[in-house]
Amino acid sequence: MKELRIGLIGAGYMGKAHTIALQSVGAIFETGLRPRCEMIATSTAAGAADHAARWGWHRSTGDWRTLVDNPGIDAVIIATPPRTHLDMVLACVSAKKPVLCEKPLGCDAAESLRMVEAMEGAGLANMVGFNYIRTPASQLAKQIIASGEIGEVIQVTVEHVEDYLHDPALPASWRTRVSTGTAAGALADVAPHIINACLRLVGPIASLVADTQVIHTTRPGPHGPEAIENDDQGQMLLRFANGASGSLSFSRVAAGRKMGYTYRITGTRGALYFDQEDQNALWLYDAARDPSRRGFQKILMGPAHPDYLAFSQGVGHGTGYNDQIVIELRDFLRGVETGDAVWPTFRDGYEVDKVVEAALASARDRRWVDL
């Protein structure tokens, strides 16, 4: 069993999630590579040292370049805002180190493509952090759709809505500024997850029309009211390459929704429904049943479903958010070990970023956009 020395850049929400997953993935899945929490980098040396001591990292630094260039680091996880990704990824390519990068991959599709071509050209394992699609329920949904159990997909209704910026008194942040975030707000923060689900479960999107809104035009800033530079919420109409139609909603101001990642996929023989706030259940409708027995069936996740047994032997006992990150890291370790591309790669992240860019153009120009 070989040790893989991991460097983590970023100690925010996702930094802690990755730390938890790194410390448990080997025991849960008995992976061939065992990750070691070798070095963590944050924006200051003191902050990095504090997180290293509290979270169990062996070393720390206040300069991410020190981490990337260190010969004692075998692979890098980037858990920082998107404005930083390009420089970090290109540095990892120069250092010949595999990368797991949080979404969105780039600030626009062209930037994402630069990272794709650099990683592929270097032959390095790469992955983008789309974790929600890895729940046992969504993996089961993929199997059901691929097998033809609900027939040909004809209509898709999806959303990813949360309320983390519903309160107008919350201050402006890197998320609301183009200079530190992207030109897309909720469209780049929450929408990529559900766009990724569409691409995974249904297939390529051929065209779309989008509308976006800024609900709270100013927020408290360090020097007084600060203008908000990207969207709070929006919608899209979708046309898939296979002919299916769809609608997609995204929001960071959806009061009461904490993890409103849902999809309803209708086929010619049935339908599926999933809600991330009830992530251990998948609802299946079989139109072939006797009319007196038709209705959505709730399937509780259990050991018979993908990746569940590694966490629990009991049906309905459930997996949680951090377990999705564990599954993600298992896949990343497998990619590093074998050298094979493991979904979702940087190129898959680029495909999501192309949809985001098309939505921005559609909302700006008030027109349908072909992808």
Stockholm file with secondary structure:
# STOCKHOLM 1.0

chainA/1-371         MKELRIGLIGAGYMGKAHTIALQSVGAIFETGLRPRCEMIATSTAAGAADHAARWGWHRSTGDWRTLVDNPGIDAVIIATPPRTHLDMVLACVSAKKPVLCEKPLGCDAAESLRMVEAMEGAGLANMVGFNYIRTPASQLAKQIIASGEIGEVIQVTVEHVEDYLHDPALPASWRTRVSTGTAAGALADVAPHIINACLRLVGPIASLVADTQVIHTTRPGPHGPEAIENDDQGQMLLRFANGASGSLSFSRVAAGRKMGYTYRITGTRGALYFDQEDQNALWLYDAARDPSRRGFQKILMGPAHPDYLAFSQGVGHGTGYNDQIVIELRDFLRGVETGDAVWPTFRDGYEVDKVVEAALASARDRRWVDL
#=GR chainA/1-371 SS CEEEEEEEECCSHHHHHHHHHHTTHHHHHCCSEEEEEEEEECSSHHHHHHHHHHHTCSEEESCHHHHHHCTTCCEEEECSCGGGHHHHHHHHHHTTCCEEECSSCSSSHHHHHHHHHHHHHHTCCEEECCCGGGSHHHHHHHHHHHTTTTCSEEEEEEEEECCTTCSTTSCCCGGGCTTTSCSCSHHHHTHHHHHHHHHHHTCCEEEEEEEEECSSCEEEETTEEEECCSCSEEEEEEEETTSCEEEEEEESCCTTCSSEEEEEEEESSEEEEEEGGGTTEEEEEETTSCGGGCSCEEEECCTTSTTTTTTCSSTTTCCCHHHHHHHHHHHHHHHHHHCCCCSSCHHHHHHHHHHHHHHHHHHHHTSCEEC
#=GC SS_cons         CEEEEEEEECCSHHHHHHHHHHTTHHHHHCCSEEEEEEEEECSSHHHHHHHHHHHTCSEEESCHHHHHHCTTCCEEEECSCGGGHHHHHHHHHHTTCCEEECSSCSSSHHHHHHHHHHHHHHTCCEEECCCGGGSHHHHHHHHHHHTTTTCSEEEEEEEEECCTTCSTTSCCCGGGCTTTSCSCSHHHHTHHHHHHHHHHHTCCEEEEEEEEECSSCEEEETTEEEECCSCSEEEEEEEETTSCEEEEEEESCCTTCSSEEEEEEEESSEEEEEEGGGTTEEEEEETTSCGGGCSCEEEECCTTSTTTTTTCSSTTTCCCHHHHHHHHHHHHHHHHHHCCCCSSCHHHHHHHHHHHHHHHHHHHHTSCEEC
//
